């Protein structure tokens, strides 16, 4: 039996079958990809095709002996659905499509995905990019999140769902794209070097004494 993540597979409730979740950056896909997923689901008799909360499309209920052939037929990268790493970046339609969009959340989401998806870290880290204050990408419960406002991006840190949910704290505001990307890069680096094993970003902040103490420590990080 495979462990979760081996061969890009996730063991299911029956402890006999698996799900695979190919990487679909920011949940944007093509008719060709959808056809590949549908063909693989039929060919290998998937029990279900599930749109996940992380904007992926999972094929559920696959046999272990079929997994390598499924990936071969799909010809897609494996999504970082499990493990201590940066998971898929969740993004709303933003100014690309949504009438309420203020900032280009898809463009920013694609950049973050290309930089960080699958990056190994002390714990799992989730990112969200919302094009307006409505936060349809659930920025408020992401480890690192951006929300678009008229004066620029607001950046939030330390959110998570789960058994002990935590709302993210506002960390910076009025950021342009370059400033947001540079700050996120420093935040990821800080987390990689200061978090304990399996510790989420928010728990690291709490361990350091709260958001204000974290800001002080971060201000001194990598100072020349």
N, C-alpha and C positions, 0 to 999 in steps of 0.2 A: 504493500500500500504506500502511495506517495504521501509525503508531508505537504501541508499547504504551501503553495508557491512553487514546488517542484514541477517542472514541465509547464509552468504557467497555469497550474490547475488548483482548484479549491475543492477540498473534500466536502461532500454534501451530507445532509442529515442522516441518510441511510447508511453512511460509512462505507459505501460501495461504489458510488458514482461521483462524478466530478463536474465542476463548472469551469469554463474558461471565459475570460473577459479581455478580449483584444484591446489594445490601446487606441482610443478614439479621442484625439486631442480636443478638449473643450466641448466634446459631444457633437462636433460637426462632422458629418459623414457624407458619403456619395451614394448614388444609386448602385454603382458597381460594387461597393463594399456591402451594401445591404443584400445584394444578390448573392455574394459569396457567403455571407452569414446564413441566409435562408437555405442555400444549397447544402452547406455543411450540416445545418440542423436536420434537414431531411435525410441526407445520406447516412449520418451517424445516429439518427433516431434520438435526437435531443428531446428530453421531457418537456422543455420549455425554452422560450427565448425571452429573456428578462431585461428590460431597461432598468439599469441600476441607479441608485441615488447619486453615484459619482459620474453620471453622464456617459456610462459605457453600455454596451449591449452584450449580455452574457448568454452563452449557450449552456444550459443546465441539464444535468442528468446524463452525462457522457460516460462511456466505459473507459477504464484505464488503458486498455489495449488500443483504443482508437485515438488517444490524445495526440500522439506525434503526427498521425495522418491528418487530424483536424487542423493542426497548425500549418502543416504543409499545404493543405488545400486553401486555407485562408490567406496565407502569405502576408500576415500582419504581425506587427510587434506585439509582444505580450504586455498587458497592462500591469502596473505595479499595484495590484489589488490587496496584497498582504505584505507583511514584513516591515522592518524598521527603516523607512525611507520616505521620500516625498511621494505621496499618492497622486492621482490625477488632479489636475487643476480644474476647478469648477468655474464656469463663466456663463453669464447671461448674454443675450443677443446684443445688448448695448446699442451704440449708435449705428451699427451695421444694419440693424433691422427694427429695433424697438422704438416706438414713437416717444417713449419716456426716456430714452437713453441720453445721457449727458456726456459720458466718456466712452472711448473705444475699449470696452471690456473684452471683446473677443480678440482684438489685436494684442492687448496686454496679456491676456490668458495664454495665447499661442506662444508669446515670448517666454513667459514663465515656464510653460510646459517644456519648451525646447531646452531651457537652461537647467531645470531641476527634476523633471519627472524621473523617478527611480533612484535619485541620489540617496545613498545610504547615510543614515543619521543615527543618533542615539535612540530615537523613538520615531514613531510615525508622525508625519507632518502633513497637514492638509492646507491647501490654499484655495481662496475664492476671490473672484473678481466680479464686482457688480457695477453696472454702468450708471446707476443712479442710487439715491438714498433708500429706495425700496428694498435693496439688497436681495434680489431674487436668487443670487448665488450663495446665499446663507453666509455672507461674510462675517456675521456676528458670532458664528460658532466655528470659525476656522482658526487654525494656529497662526496663520498670517493671511490677512485679507485686505482688499482694496475696495472702496466704494467711491463712485464718481459724484462730484459736486461741481457747481458752476465755476468755482475758483481752483479746481484741481482735485486730485485724489486725496481721500482720507485713508490712512493706513491703520489697521487694527491688528493687535497681537493677543495671543493667549486664549482664544476661544476653542471650545470642543463640545461635542455632544456626549453620548454615552451614559453610563450609570451615574456619573458625577458631572453633570453638564456645567459649563462655565462660559459666560459671555465674554467676548473679546473686549479689550480696553483700547481706546483710541491712543495712538502713539504719535502720529504726525498728521499734518493736514496741508492743503494747498500745494500739493506736490505735482510737478509735471511728470511725464513718462520717465524721463531719464533719472530724475531725482528718486522716483518711486522704485525703479529697478536697482539703483545703487544702494538705497536703504535696505531693500529686501535682501540683497546680496550680503550686506553686513549682518543682518539679523540671522540669516541662515548660518553664516560663519560663527556668530556668537553662540547660537544654539548648539552647533556641532561641537564646540569646544568647552561648553559649560554645563550642558544638560547631563543628567545621570542616565544610565541605561534604562530604556523603556519609559523615560519621563517625558510627558508631553510639554509643550512650550508653556502652557499656563501653569502647570505645576512647578516648572523651573522658576517662573516669575514669583509664585507664592513662596517657594523655598528661599528666594533672595529677599523676601520681606515686602513684596507687593510691587505694583507698577512703578511707583516713584523711585524706589530703591533700584529697581531694574533699569530705569532710565538713567540713573546716575552711573551705574556700572557700565551700561552700554556707551554712555558719553565718553568714558575713558578707554573704551575698547579700540585697539589698533591706533591709538594716538601716536604720532611720531615722537 
